[in-house]
């Protein structure tokens, strides 16, 4: 089978097969949630990651979140290489019309050739005459065992005066977040995906109580996580077809196209 070699945001080389009917079947079967199906599909399409060639779902779940996303994006682009769908995705956004009371479709063409991709970083404290400055340095790995073993980084919280450990997000963190009910989701949910732990005097990390954390420190955590996590920006935003009838927070629609089955198998191709 044909394969495509590329480099993950973590810096590790990987290789993917073309998507076929097998992956289409996996993704469209009514078994498990979308993430479970994407995990299974990704495990079946990864030929190797670094020097690891035996890829299963457990390994895919241990991969960093943005590495997983980039591998999916690479597989899709490679599978449509040389076709009219190589750099575009024709999305049909379905919604219920408030004026007609029926389901309608809003067609939208997405250019997928310019998605932002950025690598992983670690925080770094720089000493200057005027004081300490928080900076970031890129991290690059040669094999995926290094990625998995280098699973966390630390940041000093200036308001509370404590050190906080944060984990790079993986498929397992995404899975845990997806199981949180809509009722229980809050601004804490995204932060908790990075498993913040405070290091006390005895050097034993304990889970951070975000309810008691000063707002300044919470803001710093969000900033550090945003800078340290890689970025594979596949979210698109567009105005709702009936935006005039929507409230202030409902006028725009945001969709992550990696969660759309039709993204991988454009109509008329397979």
Secondary structure, DSSP 8 states (H G I E B T S, - for coil): --EEEEE-TTS-EEEEE---HHHHHHHHSSSS-HHHHHHHHHHHHEEEETTB----HHHHHHSBHHHHHHHHHHHHHHHTTTSTTTTEEEEEEEEE-TTT-SEEEEEEEEE-TT--EE--EEEEEEEETTEEEEEEEE---SSHHHHHHS-EEEEEETTTTEEEEEE--BHHHHHHHHTS-TTT--HHHHHHTT--EEE-TT--EEE--GGGS-HHHHHHHHHHHHHHS-EE--EEEEE-TTGGGS-TTTSEEEEEGGG-HHHHS-TTT-
